[in-house]
Structures are given as structure tokens and as C-alpha cells.
Amino acid sequence: EAGFYVNRILAPYMNEAARLVLEGEPVEVLDGALLDFGFPVGPITLLDEVGIDVGAKISPILEKELGGERFQAPAAFDKLLQNDRKGRKNGKGFYLYGKAAKGKKKVDDSVYGVLGVSPQAKQAKAEIAERCVLMMLNEAAMALDSGVVASARDGDIGAIFGIGFPPFLGGPFRYMDSLGIEHLVARL
């Protein structure tokens, strides 16, 4: 099946991160929010590592196979590819690479011009993390409901080992249980 579990739950999370960038949230704030939440790497760093072009290829496949707008990557991402931004592999993405990088990872500020946004931190980090993570949790629940994963336990283990879901939260299903269904539905 297209989008086996880990890719399937990662896609809406990544798309929400992309939407936040397009709303003007600074890349480093966004990545920092998800690192603070407990992920080993921020979503925008991950996009640069995997390849922006790869992300662009996956979205239409998931959208077609799983019939969901929730997998649709923001159209503005075409601008990145037109600007030959593929991420680390070609040294042009959201972050600086090579000689330009020097030391601590820095955002390539020219990416904001390509996307037509002015970066300005507007949301609290906890809110940023919640927006991205809720999309993942929602998709995990749908994957369990449709039998893509056999049990919540399998879904938790797959997410922890497959995409680095924060292990101290026990995985997406354990985390959903800790939040409570009423809270989760209200926030979604």
C-alpha cells in the first residue's frame, strides 16, 4: 500500500510544518519547537536531508492512493524546486551548506524571498509543535482504523523507531491516551 505507516503519518506533519513556514514562522523557530517537543530532528531540517524534490514526489502519490487533501504539499513548494532547491544533496535548501554554513547550522534567509514570505515569530513554540503533531496523531488514528497497523502498540513502536517520535511520550497512541480523546478532538 502507498505510504506505509511511518511515511503516511509523517506526511501531514511535514505539510503542517510547511504551512507554518508559509505563514511566516521562522525556520529555526519551527525546527526548535519540534526539537523541544522531543523529536531528534526538526521537520524543515528533515525536509532538507530527505530532499525537497523527494518530498514533492511523495505527496501526489499519497494524495492519489489515500484520497486525501491532507497529503497535498503546499503549492508554494514548487517555487523551491524552480529555484533548484533540493536541500543538502545539492547544497541549496532551507539551510546553508558548504563554505557558507561555517559552524552552527544557519538558515539560508534567501529562501524566504523565494517563498514570498517575511519571517516573523508569531506563535508560541508549544502551539507550533501541537499543530504539527496533531496532524500526525490524526493520521495515526486513521491508519489504525483502516488496518494499516495491526494495533496501537505496533503504531507506537513504528513511530518511535521509524521517525523518532519522542520515546518518553510512549508513541502516538500512548500520547493520545494521555491527552484524552475530548481534548484531542477539541484541539483538532
Buried (B, 14 or more C-beta within 10 A) or exposed (E): EEBEBBBBBBBBBBBBBBBBBBEBBBBBBBBBBBBEBBBEBBBBBBBBBBBBBEBBEBBEBBBEEBEBEBBBBBEBBEBBEEBEBBBBBEBBBBBBBEEEEEEEBBBBEEBBEBBEBEBEBEBEBEEBBBBBBBBBBBBBBBBBEEEBBEEBEBBBBBBBEBBBBBBEBBBBBBBBBEBEEEEBEEEE
